[in-house]
Amino acid sequence: MAENPLSASIESLFHELRGSASFILGIHEVLDQKLPDTAQKLWDDLGRISEQVLIDIEDQMGNILANIDSFSPAAASARIGGLASSWENKVEQLSLIANKVSDLHIQLADSNLNTILNEYLPSSIRGFGRIVSLGKQIRPEDLSLG
């Protein structure tokens, strides 16, 4: 049986979103309790928001995939666009937190952890933002291609 193009398209987007959000949460976990006290509240917020986003992606996109037969490409693109709009707000919150942490000019003893904090975190948030933007721009015809 041939794979449903709608399912394949949404599943691909789901994996991109989930992977990107998981990476941000992973950065949080690696650096948790390693930042100075002045950054801990911001860091806790970053962890909470990234975890909420990941759970929402898994729940909402998973629900679409589980019920894919009840969605037309038009309905699926509208639903994904709405979800992506809500995630765009989370991307902005994560970016703001990363900028505030950056403004603290934190230097950790381990150079690898510094790289994770000062390079990987901001670039991961930007990458997640690009994927979310793509989700907002999905058109029905994008979901019906094989």
N, C-alpha and C positions, 0 to 999 in steps of 0.2 A: 504494500500500500504506500502510495506517495505521501510525503510529508505535506501537511497543510502549510502553504506559504504564509498565511496569517500567523499561525502558531510559530513557525520558524523565525519570522521577523520579530515578533514580540519576545520570544525566548532569547534571541540575540541581544536585544536591548536590555532585557532583564538581567542577563549575565554581566553586561557592561556596567549597568547601574550598581548591581550588587557587589561586583568586584571592586569598583571604585570606592564605594561607601565602606566596604570591609577594610580596604587598605587604610583609609583615614582612621577608622576605629582601631586598627592594628597599631598605627603610629601612636595613637593616644595610649594604648595599653603598654607599649614599649617604654614610653617616656613618663608614664604615670608615677608619681611620687619621686621623680628625678629632677623636677623643676623647683626653683626656689619658691618659698611661701608666697611671695608677691605675685606669682603666676598661677598658684594652685586653683583659685576660684575660676579663673578663665579656663584653665585646663579641664576642670570638672565640667564646665559648661560645654566645652568642645566634645568631651566624651559622651555627655548626655544627649546632645543634639545629634552627633553622628550615630549613636546607637538607635535613637528614635527614627532617624532617616532609614537606616538599614532595616529595621523592623517594618517600617511602612512600605518600603520597596518590596520586601519579601511577602508581606501580607497582600498589598494591593496588586502588584504585578503577578504574584502567585495566583491570586483570585481570578485575574483575567485569563491567565494560562489554563487554570483548572476548568474554567467555564468558556473556553474559546469558541465552542460551537454556538454559543448564544450571542456572539459578537460578529457584526459585519465589519469590514474594514473601516467604514465611516464611524461606526460606534466605538470601535477600538481606538482609532486615532483621536477621537474626541475625549475619550476617557484618559488615555495616556497624556494628552495635552493638558488636561486638568490636573492630573497628578504631577506632571513636570512643573506646572506653575506653582504648586504648593512646595515642591522641592527647591525651586529657585529661591524662595525665601530662606530656606535652610542653608543653601549655598552662600547667600549673602551673610547670614549669621556666622557661619563657619569662617568665611573670609575676614569678617570684622574681628573675630577672636584671634585668628592667625596674625592679623596686622597688629593687634594690641600686644600679643606675645612678642612679636618681632620688635615692637617699640621698646620693650624692656631690655633689649640687647643681652639676652641670656647667653652665657658661655658655659657650657658643660665641660667637665674634665675630659670626657671621652669625645674625641673628634668625630667618631661615627655618629654618636648621639646628636652632636651639633649639626651634622649634615642632615640627619633625619628631621630635626626641628626646624632648621633654617632653610632647607632646600626642598626636601621631600614633602613636608606638610603643605607649604603654599602651592607647590606644583600639583600635588594630588587634589587639593581643593579646586584649583583651576580646571584640572582635567575632569573632575566630577561635574563642575559647572558646564563644561562643553557638552558632556553627555546629556545632562538635563536639558540644555538648550536644544540639542537635536531632538530630544523627546517632545519638546514643545512644538517643533516644526514638522513633526510627522504628519503626512497627509494620507488619506485612504489608499491612494495608488501606491504609496511606499510600502504598504502592508500587504498588497496583493501581488507583488512581484515574487517570482520563484527563485 
